[in-house]
Every structure is written in C-alpha cells, then in structure tokens.
C-alpha cells in the first residue's frame, strides 16, 4: 500500500466496521520508500476471506493484495521474551533457547531476554516449554509472509 | 514566472477548472479565506443553506439529477459533523460528490483547538476516500484526485480537509490535466468471455427476469437496459434506486421489487430460472431472507462495477465486473449477432404466468374513501405532471407509495435516500434538483415527520426563489414506524404519534411561500393543478390523509420474497 499517513487506519477501520477479525498485522516501508508492505493474518470462511480481499482492494491506498494461502509461502514472526532465570534455571533456559534457535540478547542476575524467530506456532511452543511462571514479559511482531520460490509480489 | 496563489484561491480555481457551477455550503472560521475568494468571483455560484446537512443533501440532489459531481463546502468541527449524515447518505447510494471542509490550522491540529474534530477519522467509514491537505503545494493535485475518484468506478463522496493556514499559504498554481494513480484503476470493460457466457445463459432461459438497480442510473445506461429488455421480450423489475432505468409505464415493467415491491415482481424474482442482475446488489430490502431465496434454483448473471458487490449476499453464476453501460452495449451487440434466439414459446408461457400474478392487483386501495388516501395523491401528481416531474422524497410510507404509484419513465427523475434511509433528505435534495434543472417541475413527496427534520430550508428556498411543490402526506404519525408497530409490536404505538404539529400553512406563509391544506379526496386534483400553476412559488400542500393506511405488499423482515403480506 501507499506509504501514507492514515493508510493503516483505513485497513484497521475496514476490519472493525465490517466485523472481520485481525489476528495479527505487521507493516513497514519497503525498499521503495513510497510503498509499505503489510502482512495481515485473519480467520474466516472462504466467502469471508473473499469479501475481505475485495473490500481491501477497494481502499484507494491499497496497491495490491495477495492471499498467501493461494500458493506456497513462508512466514516468520519475531518474539522478544523476558524470562526469570535464577540458579539452575539459567542453564535450563539457555539450553531451551538453543533448541529453539533463539539467542539471549540481554542478561541480568535474575533474567534473560531471548530473541526468537519462527512461525507463530513455534513461538507458542517455546512459551509452553518454558514454565509459565518464568515468563515475565513477551512482545511479538505478528507474522510477516512471503511467497516461496521465484514468485514475487510486484507492483 | 507564474503568479503564486493562496490555497483559498487555488481551491476556487480548481472548482472553476472542473466546471463546477454551483456549490452548497455554510461559512465558518476555518473556511473564511475560501469564502473570501468565492466572493471575489462569479463563475462558481454558492447556495447558502441553513444547516450543513442540507448542503450535503442539496449537492447530492444536484448530482443525482444532473450526473455532475455535487460539491459542498463546510467549516471545521460542528460544520463537518452536521454534514456527516449527508455524506453517509451519498456514500450508501454511490453518489459522486466532493466535500471541502475547513480544518483548524496545522499547528493547532491535535491540541483540542476551537471547532476541531478529526474530520478524516470521523468520515473515513462513510466516504469513498478522504484527504487532509498538509502542504499547499499538493492542494491542486489533491482536489483533482478528489473529483477523479468521486466520479469514476463506483462513484462516491470524497472529502478534502483543508487547514486554515494552508488556505492562506501561497504556491504556484498548476491544475493537472489528468491524474493517474497506481493504486486506483477501476475496471470499465467487462470480460468478453463472461459476456459470452451470459449471452448463452440468457438465450437458454425459459423464465427469465431482469433485475436492475441504481447502477443503471449512475452509469447512464437506461437506454441500453431498455433496448436489451425489449430485444429479448423479458420482464424487468427495478429496485428503489433503479426506478426510471426502465420505463415504468411500459408493459414489460413489473414495477419495483423488494420489501414493498409488487406481487408480480417478487414472484417472478423468486421463480425465474435465469436472473440478470444489472447494477444492483441483492440487499436485504430487495431479496429478503437469502436462505429463502435459495429455495428455488436459478442461474444468476451479475453485472456490477464493484467486485465486492458480487457474491456478497447471494452467490452468482456469471459475474461480470465492469461499467454497466459498457457491458450492456457489448451484450446487446453479441445477442444481436447470435443465430440462436430466445425461446419464444417458453416466454409466452412465462408472460402468461406473470399476467396471472398481475391480476392479483397488489397495489389496489379504496378509491371511494371519503378520507384522502395517500396513494391517490401520488396518482394524481403523476397525472398532472404527466409523469415528467423530478420527484424527491423523504423516508417512510410516503417514500414507498411514491415509488409504487409514480411511474418513472426516465432516469434521474426519482431522487431518494435508498441505502441510508435519511429522513430530512427530501426538501434539501429538491433544492439541488431545482438548481440543476431550473425549468424542471420539482415535487418533494414527504410526511409531517420527515419534513420537520430539515424544515429550516424553507428559508433557503425563499432566498433563491426555488419553486418546489411540497406534497406533505400528513397522517399525524411516523407512518412506517406505526405500520411496524401495528404488525409486529401489538399495536403499541410507542412515540410514533406526531403531536404538537405546526400549522404548515402559516409556517410556509411566514417564509413568503404559499400554503394549502387539502382535506377532501375531491380537492386533490385541483389543489395540485393550482400549485403547479404557481410557477415561481414554493407551494406547501398539506394533505390530511388516512391515519391507518398501510403500505402493501410487504415482505416482513426475515421472510422470503414470495411470503408477502397482501392487502
């Protein structure tokens, strides 16, 4: 979509006005600074997703929209998670972080902050693996998606 | 070196460049520089309304009756919030409009300044698009875009919010010849293969039906719709928004369909085997309960410029995205060249069935009553104006009777708020219609409840000498509310009785207009004749009508099209 003030609120407003769900939404400018790319995750029947697509297309600032589920695609989400890490837990959490290919990016005597990327379900799995009481704070970006192979989304 | 102009000058120059002759508005602090520039020129005429809602409805009526873009100018804050009802009305009916609103200076935005509201935020869900101009250098380009977006594709209102300091700042004025936007390229031409599929399906039909909506009016395709219908000898029904798209007095017209549509139109809609939907959107007031609609099998062809209107409420078999005018032209060309012809024997049977439904005489009413029946007033209005008036309406029973009993033969003659259902629309819209058609006969069919929602505009009519004929069907009830309360709420008429009505005759007279009260059926005709003889005067005709009259047929909410309540 056009990288213009207000474009994001048009998308968000459309979803609330028409009763669609936004599971997650991530947006940032692209290599062409006049354009932003948004990955939006929604749930609904095929009919609803078709309407969502058509309605989004009607927004003047939306340049192009694809349903990534129409083809193969890759999606990744970034999570920063602060966990309590005291005594023997420190080793255990470090190991767990390695298993999930995370990296510890901040350390205090009582806590680790771990950076983790993956599909949303992988991030969920990590949170389940760490005991609930240990998780102090999480922040997630929502999914970003891109088509597999040589196929590209061109304007 | 070209001269630099202020934002206010640029705004007016842009309107002139767009060929705008008439705008509707109300001044205020944030638009003072723009009004100052209006004052200094005479190409763009400004009509001063008495409330911003009326400015929008007037610009809307102007647009609907003329196929030009309607333009309104309002100030920030309350000026804009008053206008929102009018903007939403135009949005729901896809009317091309440009609204220019003043805003507090850019340095004050977000500081809760006097008369500040988040205009772009408030109007976002009820405009096709809106802009906040933050740089005077972008002003001309933005206004150009606004006119382009408003009038192309599925039309709609576009708002341009101009902060006061932007209207003061200077820049070089260049009005772009054209505008291209990578993110906005509405489809015009229909897909050839889809049109071929449609033609094949049309020719295979045994029980065909054409269902035509407001899209036919908006794309100026009434002539093509008529040609297609008559070429095929198919029945045609028009939606509330589509009346006049096919001649209402023609024998192939089944009248309006839907909640208060005719028996024959609704039955044919339900039991046809091929349905050709043209510029219509299968809304809840048209097909009733979609599940019930699915009880019968039929193939549906749907022509619409807006892809999101297709398969939204009803799944269709042959979607054609494109401008109705363009697609109909292609379809007619193709049908004329086809060797195969429609099944005339089957059509004959189908018409026989339709004639049987017609015999039900679903619009009958008591013609011998000694109290005025509202239907009779509309019939007489039709006779006296020879079906050639511009008719606006408010919302309620009178609106439905107008749609049922005034047989519109031409497009852009029937002006009403179909989508949003805005009471108070009728008189201001009629002002816009009269200004767009100075020689036209303009009647506003209304009720004593609706008319009071914008009654202040009697003053505007006085100022500009607009000779409207206001046909007030006065039954001392909010008629449609009363009807629903009678049918569905055990005759408990909660707050639907209009107590403490003004003396409309004296009220009209106090503005210098003519007022007439008509209480006997025998006086209807003469009163209307007298009113239309007063060519230069607004006449307020207060018809005292039967309080208990209901609109029939009626498809109750949640019911199917063939489940009508009949008189």
Interface residues (C-beta under 8 A of the other chain):
Chain A: X1 X2 X5 X6 X9 X10 X13 X17 X47 X50 X51 X54 X55 X57 X58 X60 X61 X62 X63 X155
Chain B: X120 X121 X124 X125 X128 X129 X132 X149 X181 X182 X183 X184 X306 X307 X308 X311 X312
